Amino acid sequence: MTARKRLIRRCVACRRPAAEAFAAFCSCGAMVDVEYELELAVIRNSSNPVERFFDILPVADPDLLQWDVPYTPCVHAKALGRLLGMPHLYLKDETRLPSGSTKDRMAHVAAAYLWESGVRHFCTSSTGNSSTAYAHALARFPEMKMALFTAEDFGDRVDYGTGEQVTPFVLRDATFVDAFNCAAQFSRDFGLISERGFFNPGRREGLKIAFLEATDQVPGTIDWYVQAVSSAMGVYGTYKGARELAAIGAISRLPRLLCVQQDTCAPMVRAFEEGSGVIKPHHVVHRPSGIAKAILRGDPSRAYPYVHEMVVESGGTFTSVSEAQIREARAMIEDYENVSPCFSASAAFAGLVRLVRENQFPVRDTVVVNLTGRDRPARPAAPTVRYLVRNGERWVPEDPATDVRHVLGSGPSLVAPE
């Protein structure tokens, strides 16, 4: 592919350099990001996205970043455009990726980033897409293992792959945030790396590839980028990638950002509508529900300030949509463009339709809507799943005889001390 490159890991707040070992946060409390020597960066002549954009991806060794999946289509949605009066409407069709989700991009890049950072065993949580993508990406790194925590409502959305690299835990009567916090506690108990979701730079950087591809596929300048969000790591990555493309002269201006949530779980939208740069207690949704399952994150408190800053800088906005609007948007995409996104992906288009119908959107602008995934068939519980139940402030094995020390080799039991 090409030679190794230099990565610069740096705190986004105090600008202090970070170590090469994996770190989600600086000692000052702000998150760590990856920067590149943009004066040396070029867009390479390749149809392979990780080769073409290698100079602005967070892996120094090109041999770790192998990817044989071509660009996903960016459909000029002419029929939908005529319906809405939008002649420059494009749909980035991420349903074509192997697992049916844009998270394949995330996992491919993030697994290589973690490996290069010295990580061999990590903990994470998911609503299904990220974990499925990770389970398959880890096959390229046979010595890497993942302890995965999933709330019970999302358990049938996870494909654990065929190997033994994933140790799955399912939390009874839990939320996504419960699973996220349990993964963090587990990592502390067992001395493993907490992968941290949004705060893993590899995740954010991998998700920007969809937009990087779109800049090649869409004629002229992209005025708006639209995506349904939970933590909005894809939107963050997109805008950072756009800044990098602009810095090397590959695009002439940055897109405005439109972030969409289902109205039953819209903490970011509520905070934005109140003019708040932080999630306040009354914005948090403690028991999220809705059909857009992949984006039902009720408490994005730590991620939101970073996303809010980018959306405001871009001149963009947040909006929410109802279940009826999501269902209508999905039917429109299927009927007019023959693409079948999941409800979470359809929420993005629903948000755009809502603003257009309310005369709050510039319909002549060039717009890319990221359709982030399709439905996958529900899967039966894997025989290796270990179920956890709440016991006060901790999660403990549902089966009292279960002890995970034999799985991981050392560390305390999950069972809380007497």
N, C-alpha and C positions, 0 to 999 in steps of 0.2 A: 504493500500500500504506500507507505511513506516512512520517513524517519520518526523517531521519538520526538516529542516536543516538550516544552517546559510549561508546567502548570503553576499558577500562583493561587494559593489558598489564603483568603484574607477575610477578616471580619468586616461586615458591611457597615458597621457603626464606627468603631475606633480605628479601623484600617490596619490593625495589627496583623502581621503575617501569621498563618496557622501552620502547624506541623503537617508533615506528609501523612501521618497516621490519621485514621478517620476521626473527625470531630464535627459534630453538628453545630456547636456553639463555641463562641469565644469566652474567655474568662470574664469579660465585661458583661456577658449575658446575651449579647446579640448573636445573630446567626453567622455562620461561615459560608462564604460563597467561593466559587472558582472563577478566576480571571485568566485571560490569555494574553500573549504578546501579540496584540492586534496589528502592530506595525509589520509583523512577519506573516500574518494570517492571509490565506488565499482561499477562494472557492475553487475546488479542484474539478477537473474535467472527468467526471465519472457519473454513471447512472446509479451507483450504489450510494445511498444517502450518507452512510457513516464514512465513506471515503471522501465524498464530495465536501462534506462539512467537518471533516476531521479536525481542522485547526481551531474550531470553536466547540469541540466536545471534550468532556473532562477526563480523558484517559490519555496518558502520555505514550503508552506502548501500543502501537497500532495492531499488534498481533493479538491483543486482548479484546479488540473491538471488531470482531468478525460478524457480519450481518448479510445474509443472502436474500433478504426480503426487498423487493423493489418498492419504488414510490407507491403510495396509495393514491387512488384517483382523486382529483379535485374537479368535481362535476360543475360545469356551467349550467346552473339550474334555470334554464330558459323558460320552461313552463311555469314553474313557481314564480319566477321573476315577472312574467307577464301578469300573473294573478295579483301580485303585490305591487306592480308598477316599479320593479327593481331590475333594470336591465343588466346589472353587474353583480348578480348574486351567485356565489359559489359554495358548494358543499364539499368539505374535506371528508372523504368516506373512509374512516378508520375501521369500519366494520370488516374490511377486507384483510386485516392483519390475522395472523395464525390463530390467536385465541379469541378473535373478534373484538379486541379492545385496543385503544391507543396505549394502554399500559404495557403492551409488548415492547414498545419503544423505551419506556421507563425502565423496565426490568433488564433489557439488554444492556443499556448503558450503565444503570446503577449496579448491576452485578459485577461488571468489569471495574467500575470505580471502587466498589467495596474491596474487591480482590486486590487491586493495585494499592489500596490503602492498608493492606495487611489484615483485613477482616476474613476470618475463616468460619465463624459461627455467630449468627446474629438473631435478634428477635424483632418481629414486626407484627402488625395487625392489618386487617383488610376487610372490605365489604365483598371481596370476591375477585375483582378484576386484577388488582395488583398482585395478590397472592398467587393466582393462577399463572400470571405471566412470570413471576419470580420462580415458581416451581419448575417451569420449563426452561427458563434461562439458566438456572443453576446446573443444568445438565452439562453445560460447557465448563463448569468448574467442579469436578467430582469431589474435591476435598472440602467444599463449602457446604455448610448446613444452616438451616433456618428453623427456628421455633416460631410457629405461626399461631396467632390468637385471633379468633373470629367470634363475633356475637352469634347466638344460635339462629337468629332470623336470617343470617347470611350464609349459614353453613352449607346449604345446598347449591351455592353459587361458586364454590371453590373446586377446582380441579387440582389435586395434589400431585399430579404427574405419576410416573411409574416407578420412580426410584425410591430410595430411603433417605433422601437428604432433608425432607421436611418432617418435622415433628408437630402435628396439628393439635391444637387445643380449642375446644368450643365452649363458650361461656353461656350457661343457661340464663334466660331472662335478663339479657344484658343489652347495652347499646354499643355502638361503634366506639364511643369514647371510653366506655368501660374496658373494651378489648385493648384499646391503645394504651390505657394506663396500666393494665395488667401486664402487657408486654414490657413496659418500662420497668415495672417492679420485678418481673422475672429476670430481666437482664441484670438488675442490681443484685438479686439473690445469687445468681449463678456466675457473675463476673463476665457476662457476654456483652456484645455490642448491641445497644438499642438503636435500631435503624432509623427511627424518628420520623418516617413518612415525609411530610413536606420539608423537614429540616435536613434531609439527606440531599446534599447537592447533586448527587448522581441522578436522583429522581427528577428534579426540576430540569436538569440539563437534557435528560433523555426525552422529556415531553415536549421540548421546544422543536424537535425535528419535524413535527407535522407542519408547523408554520414555516420552517426553513424550506421544506419541499414546496409549500404553496407559493412562495415567492418566485419559484421557477415556473410554476404551472399557471399562474394567473397573469394575464396581460396587464401591464402597467403597475400602478401602486395599489397596495391593499390599504383601504381607508379604515376598515373595521375588522376586528377579530372577535368572534362570538363563541362562548363556550359555557356549558353548565358547570357549576363548581360546587365542591364541598370545602376543601382547604384552598383550592385555586392554585395548586402547585403548577399545573399546566399553563395557566394564564401568566403566572410569574415567570416561568421559563420562557414562554413565548416573547414576552416583552423584553426580557434580558437578551434573548437571541436577536430580536429586532434591533436593539441598541448596538449589538456587535456587528450585524450586517450593515447598519448605517455607518458605523465607524470605519469599516473597510471599503465603503463606497458601493456595496452591493444593492442597497435600496436607498431611496431619496428621502423618505420620512417614515416615522414610526406610526403603527396603527393605533387607532382608538380601541379601547377594550370594553366589551359588553359581557358582564358576568351574570348568569341566570341561576336562580334557585327555585325549587318548588315552594309554594307559599306556606305549606305546613312545616317546613324546616328551612327558614330563610334568615338566619342570624346576621349574615353579612349584609343582606339587603336592608334589614331593619336598622342596623347601625349606620349604614350609608345614608339612608333616608333621614336620619336624625342629625346628619352632619358629624358623626362621631368617627374618629380614627381608631377607636378601640371597641372591642366587644364588651358591653356592660352586662351585669347580671340579668337584667330583664330581657336581653336579646337571646340568651342561651335557651335552646330547646332541649329539655331534659329527657323526653321520651319521643324521639323523632318518629314520624310515620309518613307514609306516602308511597306512590308508585315509582318514583325516581330513586330507587333504592341505593344506587351507587353514590349518590350525592347527599345522603341524609346524615350530615355531620352537624350535630346540634351545638357543638362548642368549638369553634375555630379560633379561640381567643388569641393564641400565640401567633398564628399565621396571618390573621387579618390585617394587622397594622402594615405589614410589608406589602400585601396585596392592595390595600386601600391607597397607599402612597403611589403605587404604579398606576392604578386606575385613574386617580385624580391627575397625575402628571400627563397621562395620555389624553385627557379630555373625555374619558369614557364614563360608564355608569353601571349600576347594578339594577336588576329588576327581578320580580318573582312572577310565577305563573301557577295557575290552578291545575288540578288533575284533568279537568275537562279541556283546558287549553293544551296540555301536553298530549292528550289522546288525539285531539284534532290535528295538532302539528305532525304527529307520527303518521296519521292517515294521509295528510297532504303530501308528505315526502314519499310515502309508498305509492300513492296514486299518480302523482305527477312526475316523479323522478325514478321510480322503481328501485329505491334504496329502502331497507328496512332497519332503522335504528332502534335501539332499546328506548325505554321511556326516559332514562336519564339523559341520553344524547338528544332525544326529541325535545327536552326542556329548553335546550339552547335555541332551537328554531322557534319554539313557542314564544320565548322572550322577545325575539326579533319581530315576530308577527304582531305581538301585543303592542310594541312601540310604534310599528308602522301604522296599525289601525287607529292608534291614538294620536297620530300625526306628530309623534315625538322622535322621528328618525329620518335622516336625510336619504331618501330612497334612491337618489342618483349615485350615491357613493358605491365604491367597490367593497363588497362584504364577503368575508370567508366565515362560514359557520362550521365549526369542528363537530362532526357527528362522531362522537368518541367511541362508540361501540354498538354491538348488536346483542340480542338475547342469546344466552347459552342454555341448553337444556339443564334442568335441575338434576343434581347428581346425588345418589344415595350416600349416606355417611360412610367415610372410609373406615375400615376396621381398626386403623391405627389411631383414630381420634380419641383423645382423652377429654372427658367432660369435666368442667369446673362449675362450682356453685358458690354463691356468695356466703361468706361467713364474717359478719361484721364488716371490717374495712378491707378484708382480704378475700381472695378467691382460692378455694381449696378443692381437691379432687372430689367428684361426686361419689366415687367408689373409695371408701376409706382405706382400702388396701393398696391404692395406687400411690406410688412414689416415683417421681421423675428422676431421681438421682441415678437410677440404672440406665436411663436414656442418655443423660448428659455426662455421666462419669463422676461428677462431684457437685458440691453445693448443697444448700439446705433443702429440706422438703418444702413443697408449696404449703403444706399444712401450717397454719399459724401456731406459734408456741402456746402451750397451756398457760 
